[in-house]
Amino acid sequence: MSKEEYYSKIKRFVYRKFDELEVTERNKRNDLYLHYKNNEYAEILIKKKSGEVYYNYNYELSDKFFMTINLEKVDFEILLGRWVEDTFQMKVNHTHECVLVIEHMMLKIPFK
């Protein structure tokens, strides 16, 4: 299998997993919270206004990618950014890994 074929296979796997996430839109800036069903914390937060994408490295999302297919974090961030751009028709300026407690609080899905 060529490097391009391998990358294409990984990309399809990752995109399918992202597509499993539910989307909740909140607040006046139209931030998008991508999460698994019945979860009060998002796996991914998309700040549409600034083009920033935050992801939760420590929980369910990361296990699906980093452990299942041994995907490097930098490759994950590239795929995440491209998926967000393709899916939500927006420009991604930066992806951020949430590692601090204060960052994880941003991922709590607010009530309407």
N, CA, C and O atoms as a Tinker XYZ file with bonds, in Angstrom:
   448  protein
     1  N      0.849000   -1.180000    0.000000    73     2
     2  CA     0.000000    0.000000    0.000000    64     1     3
     3  C      0.893000    1.241000    0.000000    63     2     4     5
     4  O      1.822000    1.359000    0.799000    81     3
     5  N      0.588000    2.159000   -0.912000    73     3     6
     6  CA     1.375000    3.385000   -1.002000    64     5     7
     7  C      1.052000    4.310000    0.170000    63     6     8     9
     8  O      0.059000    4.122000    0.871000    81     7
     9  N      1.898000    5.298000    0.365000    73     7    10
    10  CA     1.699000    6.276000    1.433000    64     9    11
    11  C      0.389000    7.049000    1.214000    63    10    12    13
    12  O     -0.332000    7.332000    2.171000    81    11
    13  N      0.085000    7.390000   -0.046000    73    11    14
    14  CA    -1.145000    8.113000   -0.371000    64    13    15
    15  C     -2.384000    7.263000   -0.075000    63    14    16    17
    16  O     -3.375000    7.773000    0.447000    81    15
    17  N     -2.329000    5.987000   -0.403000    73    15    18
    18  CA    -3.454000    5.086000   -0.128000    64    17    19
    19  C     -3.664000    4.941000    1.377000    63    18    20    21
    20  O     -4.794000    4.944000    1.864000    81    19
    21  N     -2.554000    4.814000    2.101000    73    19    22
    22  CA    -2.630000    4.697000    3.554000    64    21    23
    23  C     -3.253000    5.958000    4.159000    63    22    24    25
    24  O     -4.132000    5.873000    5.017000    81    23
    25  N     -2.794000    7.123000    3.708000    73    23    26
    26  CA    -3.327000    8.388000    4.220000    64    25    27
    27  C     -4.812000    8.501000    3.903000    63    26    28    29
    28  O     -5.590000    8.933000    4.753000    81    27
    29  N     -5.214000    8.127000    2.712000    73    27    30
    30  CA    -6.619000    8.188000    2.304000    64    29    31
    31  C     -7.479000    7.281000    3.190000    63    30    32    33
    32  O     -8.587000    7.656000    3.574000    81    31
    33  N     -6.972000    6.102000    3.508000    73    31    34
    34  CA    -7.693000    5.160000    4.371000    64    33    35
    35  C     -7.851000    5.727000    5.789000    63    34    36    37
    36  O     -8.925000    5.643000    6.383000    81    35
    37  N     -6.784000    6.293000    6.312000    73    35    38
    38  CA    -6.813000    6.911000    7.643000    64    37    39
    39  C     -7.802000    8.079000    7.645000    63    38    40    41
    40  O     -8.596000    8.229000    8.573000    81    39
    41  N     -7.746000    8.899000    6.600000    73    39    42
    42  CA    -8.638000   10.056000    6.500000    64    41    43
    43  C    -10.095000    9.613000    6.509000    63    42    44    45
    44  O    -10.906000   10.217000    7.212000    81    43
    45  N    -10.449000    8.594000    5.764000    73    43    46
    46  CA   -11.834000    8.110000    5.735000    64    45    47
    47  C    -12.265000    7.621000    7.113000    63    46    48    49
    48  O    -13.383000    7.896000    7.548000    81    47
    49  N    -11.381000    6.897000    7.803000    73    47    50
    50  CA   -11.693000    6.402000    9.148000    64    49    51
    51  C    -11.950000    7.570000   10.098000    63    50    52    53
    52  O    -12.944000    7.580000   10.823000    81    51
    53  N    -11.059000    8.541000   10.090000    73    51    54
    54  CA   -11.165000    9.689000   10.996000    64    53    55
    55  C    -12.424000   10.491000   10.690000    63    54    56    57
    56  O    -13.148000   10.872000   11.610000    81    55
    57  N    -12.694000   10.752000    9.427000    73    55    58
    58  CA   -13.884000   11.518000    9.055000    64    57    59
    59  C    -15.162000   10.798000    9.493000    63    58    60    61
    60  O    -16.108000   11.443000    9.946000    81    59
    61  N    -15.199000    9.475000    9.361000    73    59    62
    62  CA   -16.387000    8.720000    9.809000    64    61    63
    63  C    -16.592000    8.891000   11.306000    63    62    64    65
    64  O    -17.725000    9.046000   11.762000    81    63
    65  N    -15.511000    8.864000   12.072000    73    63    66
    66  CA   -15.622000    9.032000   13.529000    64    65    67
    67  C    -16.086000   10.448000   13.882000    63    66    68    69
    68  O    -16.905000   10.619000   14.785000    81    67
    69  N    -15.575000   11.457000   13.183000    73    67    70
    70  CA   -16.037000   12.823000   13.424000    64    69    71
    71  C    -17.521000   12.948000   13.096000    63    70    72    73
    72  O    -18.261000   13.633000   13.803000    81    71
    73  N    -17.953000   12.293000   12.034000    73    71    74
    74  CA   -19.357000   12.367000   11.616000    64    73    75
    75  C    -20.305000   11.743000   12.636000    63    74    76    77
    76  O    -21.505000   12.013000   12.593000    81    75
    77  N    -19.804000   10.920000   13.545000    73    75    78
    78  CA   -20.628000   10.306000   14.593000    64    77    79
    79  C    -20.992000   11.295000   15.699000    63    78    80    81
    80  O    -21.898000   11.036000   16.491000    81    79
    81  N    -20.295000   12.415000   15.755000    73    79    82
    82  CA   -20.529000   13.399000   16.809000    64    81    83
    83  C    -21.794000   14.196000   16.536000    63    82    84    85
    84  O    -22.109000   14.506000   15.388000    81    83
    85  N    -22.517000   14.525000   17.603000    73    83    86
    86  CA   -23.682000   15.391000   17.491000    64    85    87
    87  C    -23.212000   16.839000   17.592000    63    86    88    89
    88  O    -22.209000   17.131000   18.242000    81    87
    89  N    -23.938000   17.730000   16.951000    73    87    90
    90  CA   -23.578000   19.148000   16.945000    64    89    91
    91  C    -24.620000   19.933000   17.719000    63    90    92    93
    92  O    -25.818000   19.812000   17.463000    81    91
    93  N    -24.157000   20.744000   18.673000    73    91    94
    94  CA   -25.028000   21.635000   19.429000    64    93    95
    95  C    -24.494000   23.044000   19.237000    63    94    96    97
    96  O    -23.320000   23.304000   19.499000    81    95
    97  N    -25.341000   23.950000   18.785000    73    95    98
    98  CA   -24.933000   25.341000   18.583000    64    97    99
    99  C    -25.399000   26.166000   19.769000    63    98   100   101
   100  O    -26.558000   26.081000   20.175000    81    99
   101  N    -24.492000   26.967000   20.325000    73    99   102
   102  CA   -24.827000   27.772000   21.496000    64   101   103
   103  C    -24.238000   29.171000   21.377000    63   102   104   105
   104  O    -23.317000   29.415000   20.597000    81   103
   105  N    -24.766000   30.037000   22.131000    73   103   106
   106  CA   -24.407000   31.435000   22.369000    64   105   107
   107  C    -24.500000   32.306000   21.119000    63   106   108   109
   108  O    -24.730000   31.813000   20.015000    81   107
   109  N    -24.322000   33.573000   21.311000    73   107   110
   110  CA   -24.513000   34.561000   20.243000    64   109   111
   111  C    -23.456000   34.483000   19.151000    63   110   112   113
   112  O    -23.676000   34.962000   18.038000    81   111
   113  N    -22.328000   33.894000   19.455000    73   111   114
   114  CA   -21.256000   33.785000   18.449000    64   113   115
   115  C    -21.403000   32.529000   17.589000    63   114   116   117
   116  O    -20.573000   32.265000   16.719000    81   115
   117  N    -22.463000   31.756000   17.839000    73   115   118
   118  CA   -22.716000   30.528000   17.085000    64   117   119
   119  C    -21.603000   29.486000   17.242000    63   118   120   121
   120  O    -21.276000   28.775000   16.292000    81   119
   121  N    -21.035000   29.400000   18.425000    73   119   122
   122  CA   -20.035000   28.366000   18.673000    64   121   123
   123  C    -20.687000   27.000000   18.528000    63   122   124   125
   124  O    -21.850000   26.820000   18.889000    81   123
   125  N    -19.942000   26.046000   18.003000    73   123   126
   126  CA   -20.444000   24.691000   17.804000    64   125   127
   127  C    -19.763000   23.741000   18.776000    63   126   128   129
   128  O    -18.537000   23.716000   18.882000    81   127
   129  N    -20.566000   22.965000   19.482000    73   127   130
   130  CA   -20.058000   21.956000   20.405000    64   129   131
   131  C    -20.338000   20.589000   19.786000    63   130   132   133
   132  O    -21.496000   20.240000   19.561000    81   131
   133  N    -19.299000   19.822000   19.511000    73   131   134
   134  CA   -19.448000   18.491000   18.938000    64   133   135
   135  C    -19.216000   17.480000   20.050000    63   134   136   137
   136  O    -18.180000   17.497000   20.714000    81   135
   137  N    -20.189000   16.600000   20.247000    73   135   138
   138  CA   -20.140000   15.726000   21.410000    64   137   139
   139  C    -20.813000   14.400000   21.103000    63   138   140   141
   140  O    -21.543000   14.263000   20.121000    81   139
   141  N    -20.551000   13.428000   21.965000    73   139   142
   142  CA   -21.252000   12.153000   21.889000    64   141   143
   143  C    -22.580000   12.296000   22.616000    63   142   144   145
   144  O    -22.709000   13.090000   23.547000    81   143
   145  N    -23.553000   11.529000   22.187000    73   143   146
   146  CA   -24.910000   11.620000   22.731000    64   145   147
   147  C    -24.907000   11.545000   24.262000    63   146   148   149
   148  O    -24.193000   10.740000   24.860000    81   147
   149  N    -25.721000   12.399000   24.872000    73   147   150
   150  CA   -25.900000   12.451000   26.327000    64   149   151
   151  C    -24.626000   12.792000   27.093000    63   150   152   153
   152  O    -24.491000   12.418000   28.258000    81   151
   153  N    -23.711000   13.482000   26.470000    73   151   154
   154  CA   -22.488000   13.897000   27.145000    64   153   155
   155  C    -22.579000   15.394000   27.394000    63   154   156   157
   156  O    -22.921000   16.152000   26.486000    81   155
   157  N    -22.276000   15.831000   28.617000    73   155   158
   158  CA   -22.376000   17.253000   28.935000    64   157   159
   159  C    -21.125000   18.037000   28.548000    63   158   160   161
   160  O    -21.112000   19.266000   28.620000    81   159
   161  N    -20.084000   17.334000   28.141000    73   159   162
   162  CA   -18.864000   17.985000   27.676000    64   161   163
   163  C    -18.646000   17.662000   26.206000    63   162   164   165
   164  O    -18.876000   16.536000   25.763000    81   163
   165  N    -18.200000   18.659000   25.461000    73   163   166
   166  CA   -17.923000   18.468000   24.045000    64   165   167
   167  C    -16.554000   17.819000   23.857000    63   166   168   169
   168  O    -15.653000   17.990000   24.678000    81   167
   169  N    -16.419000   17.095000   22.794000    73   167   170
   170  CA   -15.115000   16.568000   22.381000    64   169   171
   171  C    -14.385000   17.616000   21.542000    63   170   172   173
   172  O    -13.156000   17.689000   21.538000    81   171
   173  N    -15.183000   18.431000   20.826000    73   171   174
   174  CA   -14.619000   19.470000   19.964000    64   173   175
   175  C    -15.465000   20.729000   20.130000    63   174   176   177
   176  O    -16.694000   20.661000   20.154000    81   175
   177  N    -14.801000   21.876000   20.243000    73   175   178
   178  CA   -15.467000   23.174000   20.268000    64   177   179
   179  C    -14.959000   23.966000   19.068000    63   178   180   181
   180  O    -13.755000   24.148000   18.893000    81   179
   181  N    -15.895000   24.433000   18.247000    73   179   182
   182  CA   -15.528000   25.228000   17.075000    64   181   183
   183  C    -16.010000   26.653000   17.306000    63   182   184   185
   184  O    -17.207000   26.901000   17.452000    81   183
   185  N    -15.072000   27.578000   17.338000    73   183   186
   186  CA   -15.408000   28.991000   17.482000    64   185   187
   187  C    -15.426000   29.585000   16.068000    63   186   188   189
   188  O    -14.391000   29.954000   15.513000    81   187
   189  N    -16.620000   29.661000   15.517000    73   187   190
   190  CA   -16.772000   30.042000   14.117000    64   189   191
   191  C    -16.230000   31.446000   13.823000    63   190   192   193
   192  O    -15.647000   31.682000   12.765000    81   191
   193  N    -16.425000   32.362000   14.752000    73   191   194
   194  CA   -16.016000   33.749000   14.523000    64   193   195
   195  C    -14.495000   33.887000   14.375000    63   194   196   197
   196  O    -14.020000   34.630000   13.517000    81   195
   197  N    -13.740000   33.176000   15.207000    73   195   198
   198  CA   -12.279000   33.298000   15.187000    64   197   199
   199  C    -11.589000   32.202000   14.370000    63   198   200   201
   200  O    -10.400000   32.306000   14.071000    81   199
   201  N    -12.329000   31.161000   14.013000    73   199   202
   202  CA   -11.718000   30.060000   13.271000    64   201   203
   203  C    -10.861000   29.156000   14.144000    63   202   204   205
   204  O     -9.993000   28.442000   13.643000    81   203
   205  N    -11.101000   29.187000   15.436000    73   203   206
   206  CA   -10.348000   28.365000   16.378000    64   205   207
   207  C    -11.105000   27.064000   16.643000    63   206   208   209
   208  O    -12.331000   27.060000   16.753000    81   207
   209  N    -10.365000   25.968000   16.744000    73   207   210
   210  CA   -10.947000   24.666000   17.050000    64   209   211
   211  C    -10.214000   24.100000   18.257000    63   210   212   213
   212  O     -8.988000   23.986000   18.253000    81   211
   213  N    -10.978000   23.745000   19.295000    73   211   214
   214  CA   -10.426000   23.158000   20.513000    64   213   215
   215  C    -10.885000   21.712000   20.586000    63   214   216   217
   216  O    -12.041000   21.407000   20.293000    81   215
   217  N     -9.991000   20.830000   20.974000    73   215   218
   218  CA   -10.387000   19.430000   21.100000    64   217   219
   219  C     -9.906000   18.854000   22.416000    63   218   220   221
   220  O     -8.899000   19.282000   22.982000    81   219
   221  N    -10.649000   17.881000   22.881000    73   219   222
   222  CA   -10.406000   17.239000   24.161000    64   221   223
   223  C     -9.521000   16.013000   23.935000    63   222   224   225
   224  O     -9.992000   14.993000   23.434000    81   223
   225  N     -8.277000   16.106000   24.293000    73   223   226
   226  CA    -7.316000   15.034000   24.046000    64   225   227
   227  C     -7.446000   13.870000   25.021000    63   226   228   229
   228  O     -7.066000   12.746000   24.690000    81   227
   229  N     -7.970000   14.115000   26.200000    73   227   230
   230  CA    -7.877000   13.118000   27.270000    64   229   231
   231  C     -9.005000   12.105000   27.347000    63   230   232   233
   232  O     -8.914000   11.176000   28.149000    81   231
   233  N    -10.038000   12.232000   26.575000    73   231   234
   234  CA   -11.186000   11.365000   26.770000    64   233   235
   235  C    -11.513000   10.515000   25.556000    63   234   236   237
   236  O    -10.608000   10.050000   24.863000    81   235
   237  N    -12.764000   10.312000   25.297000    73   235   238
   238  CA   -13.221000    9.350000   24.309000    64   237   239
   239  C    -12.701000    9.626000   22.901000    63   238   240   241
   240  O    -12.324000    8.691000   22.195000    81   239
   241  N    -12.673000   10.864000   22.486000    73   239   242
   242  CA   -12.249000   11.194000   21.133000    64   241   243
   243  C    -10.818000   10.741000   20.865000    63   242   244   245
   244  O    -10.544000   10.096000   19.853000    81   243
   245  N     -9.918000   11.076000   21.764000    73   243   246
   246  CA    -8.513000   10.738000   21.535000    64   245   247
   247  C     -8.281000    9.235000   21.517000    63   246   248   249
   248  O     -7.472000    8.743000   20.731000    81   247
   249  N     -8.978000    8.506000   22.371000    73   247   250
   250  CA    -8.819000    7.055000   22.389000    64   249   251
   251  C     -9.178000    6.446000   21.044000    63   250   252   253
   252  O     -8.523000    5.509000   20.586000    81   251
   253  N    -10.212000    6.976000   20.413000    73   251   254
   254  CA   -10.663000    6.438000   19.127000    64   253   255
   255  C     -9.601000    6.615000   18.044000    63   254   256   257
   256  O     -9.508000    5.786000   17.139000    81   255
   257  N     -8.814000    7.657000   18.114000    73   255   258
   258  CA    -7.851000    7.940000   17.063000    64   257   259
   259  C     -6.427000    7.546000   17.422000    63   258   260   261
   260  O     -5.794000    6.765000   16.713000    81   259
   261  N     -5.938000    8.078000   18.502000    73   259   262
   262  CA    -4.534000    7.895000   18.825000    64   261   263
   263  C     -4.208000    6.451000   19.185000    63   262   264   265
   264  O     -3.144000    5.950000   18.822000    81   263
   265  N     -5.102000    5.781000   19.889000    73   263   266
   266  CA    -4.829000    4.414000   20.305000    64   265   267
   267  C     -5.245000    3.403000   19.233000    63   266   268   269
   268  O     -4.549000    2.411000   19.019000    81   267
   269  N     -6.366000    3.644000   18.564000    73   267   270
   270  CA    -6.869000    2.692000   17.584000    64   269   271
   271  C     -5.965000    2.597000   16.365000    63   270   272   273
   272  O     -5.653000    1.495000   15.915000    81   271
   273  N     -5.542000    3.720000   15.830000    73   271   274
   274  CA    -4.765000    3.690000   14.589000    64   273   275
   275  C     -3.381000    4.302000   14.737000    63   274   276   277
   276  O     -2.688000    4.522000   13.743000    81   275
   277  N     -2.979000    4.575000   15.961000    73   275   278
   278  CA    -1.646000    5.111000   16.228000    64   277   279
   279  C     -1.386000    6.382000   15.419000    63   278   280   281
   280  O     -0.329000    6.530000   14.805000    81   279
   281  N     -2.351000    7.289000   15.423000    73   279   282
   282  CA    -2.262000    8.544000   14.682000    64   281   283
   283  C     -1.498000    9.572000   15.511000    63   282   284   285
   284  O     -1.798000    9.784000   16.686000    81   283
   285  N     -0.522000   10.196000   14.895000    73   283   286
   286  CA     0.240000   11.243000   15.572000    64   285   287
   287  C     -0.652000   12.460000   15.787000    63   286   288   289
   288  O     -1.542000   12.736000   14.982000    81   287
   289  N     -0.412000   13.181000   16.869000    73   287   290
   290  CA    -1.249000   14.324000   17.212000    64   289   291
   291  C     -1.246000   15.393000   16.117000    63   290   292   293
   292  O     -2.293000   15.968000   15.818000    81   291
   293  N     -0.114000   15.659000   15.531000    73   291   294
   294  CA    -0.041000   16.683000   14.481000    64   293   295
   295  C     -0.880000   16.280000   13.270000    63   294   296   297
   296  O     -1.522000   17.132000   12.657000    81   295
   297  N     -0.882000   15.001000   12.919000    73   295   298
   298  CA    -1.702000   14.521000   11.803000    64   297   299
   299  C     -3.183000   14.601000   12.149000    63   298   300   301
   300  O     -4.012000   14.939000   11.304000    81   299
   301  N     -3.505000   14.288000   13.397000    73   299   302
   302  CA    -4.886000   14.400000   13.861000    64   301   303
   303  C     -5.370000   15.835000   13.723000    63   302   304   305
   304  O     -6.477000   16.069000   13.238000    81   303
   305  N     -4.560000   16.795000   14.142000    73   303   306
   306  CA    -4.958000   18.199000   14.082000    64   305   307
   307  C     -5.162000   18.662000   12.639000    63   306   308   309
   308  O     -6.076000   19.437000   12.354000    81   307
   309  N     -4.315000   18.188000   11.737000    73   307   310
   310  CA    -4.472000   18.535000   10.322000    64   309   311
   311  C     -5.786000   17.978000    9.796000    63   310   312   313
   312  O     -6.541000   18.692000    9.136000    81   311
   313  N     -6.067000   16.709000   10.081000    73   311   314
   314  CA    -7.316000   16.090000    9.631000    64   313   315
   315  C     -8.533000   16.761000   10.256000    63   314   316   317
   316  O     -9.541000   16.979000    9.585000    81   315
   317  N     -8.436000   17.086000   11.539000    73   315   318
   318  CA    -9.536000   17.763000   12.225000    64   317   319
   319  C     -9.823000   19.110000   11.560000    63   318   320   321
   320  O    -10.977000   19.433000   11.280000    81   319
   321  N     -8.800000   19.875000   11.315000    73   319   322
   322  CA    -8.964000   21.183000   10.679000    64   321   323
   323  C     -9.594000   21.064000    9.294000    63   322   324   325
   324  O    -10.489000   21.834000    8.946000    81   323
   325  N     -9.129000   20.110000    8.516000    73   323   326
   326  CA    -9.693000   19.921000    7.167000    64   325   327
   327  C    -11.141000   19.467000    7.229000    63   326   328   329
   328  O    -11.968000   19.919000    6.437000    81   327
   329  N    -11.458000   18.570000    8.171000    73   327   330
   330  CA   -12.839000   18.098000    8.309000    64   329   331
   331  C    -13.761000   19.252000    8.688000    63   330   332   333
   332  O    -14.853000   19.382000    8.134000    81   331
   333  N    -13.327000   20.093000    9.632000    73   331   334
   334  CA   -14.138000   21.241000   10.049000    64   333   335
   335  C    -14.351000   22.173000    8.855000    63   334   336   337
   336  O    -15.470000   22.632000    8.625000    81   335
   337  N    -13.300000   22.455000    8.101000    73   335   338
   338  CA   -13.434000   23.330000    6.942000    64   337   339
   339  C    -14.404000   22.753000    5.914000    63   338   340   341
   340  O    -15.252000   23.471000    5.384000    81   339
   341  N    -14.280000   21.462000    5.635000    73   339   342
   342  CA   -15.154000   20.803000    4.652000    64   341   343
   343  C    -16.599000   20.731000    5.137000    63   342   344   345
   344  O    -17.529000   21.010000    4.380000    81   343
   345  N    -16.779000   20.359000    6.388000    73   343   346
   346  CA   -18.120000   20.115000    6.929000    64   345   347
   347  C    -18.892000   21.401000    7.196000    63   346   348   349
   348  O    -20.087000   21.476000    6.912000    81   347
   349  N    -18.225000   22.405000    7.736000    73   347   350
   350  CA   -18.907000   23.629000    8.158000    64   349   351
   351  C    -18.606000   24.823000    7.252000    63   350   352   353
   352  O    -19.008000   25.949000    7.547000    81   351
   353  N    -17.902000   24.577000    6.157000    73   351   354
   354  CA   -17.611000   25.618000    5.165000    64   353   355
   355  C    -17.056000   26.869000    5.823000    63   354   356   357
   356  O    -17.601000   27.963000    5.670000    81   355
   357  N    -15.962000   26.694000    6.560000    73   355   358
   358  CA   -15.330000   27.814000    7.244000    64   357   359
   359  C    -13.825000   27.631000    7.231000    63   358   360   361
   360  O    -13.331000   26.527000    7.000000    81   359
   361  N    -13.103000   28.699000    7.477000    73   359   362
   362  CA   -11.647000   28.665000    7.539000    64   361   363
   363  C    -11.214000   28.371000    8.965000    63   362   364   365
   364  O    -11.664000   29.033000    9.900000    81   363
   365  N    -10.343000   27.381000    9.139000    73   363   366
   366  CA    -9.777000   27.074000   10.455000    64   365   367
   367  C     -8.410000   27.747000   10.545000    63   366   368   369
   368  O     -7.522000   27.488000    9.733000    81   367
   369  N     -8.255000   28.608000   11.538000    73   367   370
   370  CA    -6.994000   29.316000   11.727000    64   369   371
   371  C     -6.031000   28.546000   12.621000    63   370   372   373
   372  O     -4.815000   28.622000   12.447000    81   371
   373  N     -6.585000   27.797000   13.585000    73   371   374
   374  CA    -5.708000   27.070000   14.508000    64   373   375
   375  C     -6.498000   25.999000   15.245000    63   374   376   377
   376  O     -7.682000   26.172000   15.531000    81   375
   377  N     -5.829000   24.889000   15.549000    73   375   378
   378  CA    -6.427000   23.868000   16.416000    64   377   379
   379  C     -5.661000   23.863000   17.731000    63   378   380   381
   380  O     -4.441000   24.030000   17.759000    81   379
   381  N     -6.395000   23.669000   18.811000    73   379   382
   382  CA    -5.804000   23.691000   20.151000    64   381   383
   383  C     -6.187000   22.424000   20.901000    63   382   384   385
   384  O     -7.347000   22.013000   20.900000    81   383
   385  N     -5.221000   21.827000   21.523000    73   383   386
   386  CA    -5.487000   20.698000   22.414000    64   385   387
   387  C     -5.819000   21.250000   23.795000    63   386   388   389
   388  O     -5.073000   22.071000   24.328000    81   387
   389  N     -6.919000   20.811000   24.373000    73   387   390
   390  CA    -7.285000   21.232000   25.732000    64   389   391
   391  C     -6.635000   20.285000   26.731000    63   390   392   393
   392  O     -7.023000   19.121000   26.831000    81   391
   393  N     -5.663000   20.774000   27.457000    73   391   394
   394  CA    -4.964000   19.929000   28.426000    64   393   395
   395  C     -5.113000   20.437000   29.862000    63   394   396   397
   396  O     -4.933000   19.669000   30.807000    81   395
   397  N     -5.432000   21.691000   30.033000    73   395   398
   398  CA    -5.570000   22.259000   31.362000    64   397   399
   399  C     -7.029000   22.216000   31.807000    63   398   400   401
   400  O     -7.937000   22.215000   30.976000    81   399
   401  N     -7.250000   22.180000   33.105000    73   399   402
   402  CA    -8.607000   22.132000   33.651000    64   401   403
   403  C     -9.424000   23.320000   33.158000    63   402   404   405
   404  O    -10.590000   23.160000   32.797000    81   403
   405  N     -8.830000   24.501000   33.138000    73   403   406
   406  CA    -9.551000   25.695000   32.703000    64   405   407
   407  C     -9.979000   25.553000   31.247000    63   406   408   409
   408  O    -11.059000   26.014000   30.876000    81   407
   409  N     -9.153000   24.924000   30.420000    73   407   410
   410  CA    -9.510000   24.710000   29.019000    64   409   411
   411  C    -10.656000   23.709000   28.905000    63   410   412   413
   412  O    -11.543000   23.866000   28.067000    81   411
   413  N    -10.635000   22.684000   29.746000    73   411   414
   414  CA   -11.708000   21.693000   29.722000    64   413   415
   415  C    -13.053000   22.318000   30.081000    63   414   416   417
   416  O    -14.091000   21.856000   29.607000    81   415
   417  N    -13.049000   23.347000   30.900000    73   415   418
   418  CA   -14.300000   24.010000   31.266000    64   417   419
   419  C    -14.941000   24.669000   30.041000    63   418   420   421
   420  O    -16.164000   24.795000   29.977000    81   419
   421  N    -14.125000   25.089000   29.069000    73   419   422
   422  CA   -14.671000   25.665000   27.837000    64   421   423
   423  C    -15.507000   24.632000   27.088000    63   422   424   425
   424  O    -16.420000   24.993000   26.345000    81   423
   425  N    -15.203000   23.360000   27.276000    73   423   426
   426  CA   -15.875000   22.301000   26.545000    64   425   427
   427  C    -17.208000   21.897000   27.170000    63   426   428   429
   428  O    -17.943000   21.096000   26.592000    81   427
   429  N    -17.527000   22.442000   28.346000    73   427   430
   430  CA   -18.827000   22.142000   28.947000    64   429   431
   431  C    -19.900000   22.831000   28.109000    63   430   432   433
   432  O    -19.846000   24.038000   27.876000    81   431
   433  N    -20.867000   22.047000   27.667000    73   431   434
   434  CA   -21.903000   22.579000   26.794000    64   433   435
   435  C    -22.863000   23.426000   27.622000    63   434   436   437
   436  O    -23.493000   22.918000   28.550000    81   435
   437  N    -22.982000   24.723000   27.295000    73   435   438
   438  CA   -23.867000   25.587000   28.090000    64   437   439
   439  C    -25.347000   25.276000   27.815000    63   438   440   441
   440  O    -25.714000   24.790000   26.746000    81   439
   441  N    -26.164000   25.571000   28.805000    73   439   442
   442  CA   -27.606000   25.476000   28.598000    64   441   443
   443  C    -28.018000   26.551000   27.605000    63   442   444   445
   444  O    -27.308000   27.538000   27.412000    81   443
   445  N    -29.160000   26.354000   26.983000    73   443   446
   446  CA   -29.641000   27.354000   26.022000    64   445   447
   447  C    -29.863000   28.642000   26.679000    63   446   448
   448  O    -30.268000   29.606000   26.029000    81   447
